[in-house]
C-alpha cells in the first residue's frame, strides 16, 4: 500500500486523532490555529482543545491580500502567486506554533485548513442567469502538506456548493455535533466579518436545524475605520463609535436592500457590504458629511439590527439562548446594542460550552475534517436543499 494511504488508514482507525484546525477570516486579523484531540464522531464527538493561538498578520501581508480581496477585477497573476504563498506562509505559522508548544509535527495527524476567502459569489448576489453559486478560497493545501509533512484537508466550501449549498455558512455542521443540547434551543451566533448564526433546536430534530448569514458583523466597521483612521484596523473597545450617536436616517438607508427580505437561509459577504454600499446609503440619506464618530455609531447599530431582526423573524417567538463567538464579541457597544434589541434573552459566549470563542471557528473546521475521515452522513432532511448532507475537504498528501 502507498505509505501516504497507509498513514491515512492508520489515522482513520485511531481511537483519538490530533487535528489542527485553521481559520483565516475576512477581517485579516491573523491565522487562528487550534490543536484539537478528537475521539468519536457524529453526535458522539468529543473534542479537547489542547493548544490555541492566533498568529497575527503583519500589515504588509494584509495589504497583499487586499489587492485581490473581494474585487470583481483582480490581477490574475497576483491571485495565482498568493494561492501558493499563503499555503506556504500558513505552513510556516503552524510549524512556529508547534515549536513554541513543544509539539512534534509527527504527533499531528491531520491539518484542516479553511484557506483565505478572496471572493464569495452566491447566485443571489452575482445574479448571472444560469450560473451557479461560487466561492474562492486561496492558500493551497498541497503547499501546507508538503511544508509541514502533515496530511491536509482543505477547500471545504466547494463540496457544499457542488451538492447544492451556497458554500456558507459551514458552522452548522460543527455546531450541531458539538453544541446541541436536548431541552434547550440554542443560537450559536458568530460575529466575524459577516455575522451568521446556527439554530439548534432543543428537540434535536436535525430537520429543524438551520444556519444563515444575516448581514455585516465587523466588515463594514473595519473597512470604514481603515479608510478614515490611519494606522487603525478596527474600532478597539468601540472607542470611535462610543464618541458618536447613531443616525436613524442613515440606518434606514443601510437597511434598505433586498438582501434583508430574502428567505432564510442566505449568504453574503463584503462583495455586497463594503465602502461603496456605505457611500450609496449616505448619498440616499443625504448624509455624506456625517462625522466619522456618528457614522461608526450607525454602522455598529446596523450590524446589531441586522442580527436581531434576523433572529426575531426567523424564530417566530421561539425561546432561545445565544452563545456568541467571533471578533464582534469583543466590541462592547455592539454587544450592548444586541442586548437592548433582545431584552430578556440570555447572551453568553461559547467558553461556557467548553470551547473558547476565539478558537471556535478553527475548532469547527477541525471537526469537519474529523467527520470526513471517520464520520457518517448526517441527514438534515430532504427539504434542507441548502444544507447538503456531505463530507467536505480535499485531501492533500505530504509526499
Secondary structure by P-SEA (a helix, b strand, c coil): ccaaaaaaaaaaaccbbbbbbbbbcccccbbbbbbbbbccccccbbbbbcbbbbbcccaaaaaaaaaccccccccaaaaaaaaaaaaaaaaaaaaaaaaaaccccccccbbbbbccccccccccccccccccccccccccaaaaaaaacbbbbcccaaaaaaacccccccaaaaaaaccccccccccccccccbbbbbbbbcccccccccccccccccaaaaaaaaaccccccccccaaaaaabbbbaaaaaaaacccccccccccccccccccaaaaaaaaaaaccccccaaaaaaaaaaaaaaaaaaaaaaaaccccbbbbbbccccccaaaaaaaaaacccbbbbccccccccccaaaaaaaaaaaaaaccccccccccccccccbbbbbbbbbcc
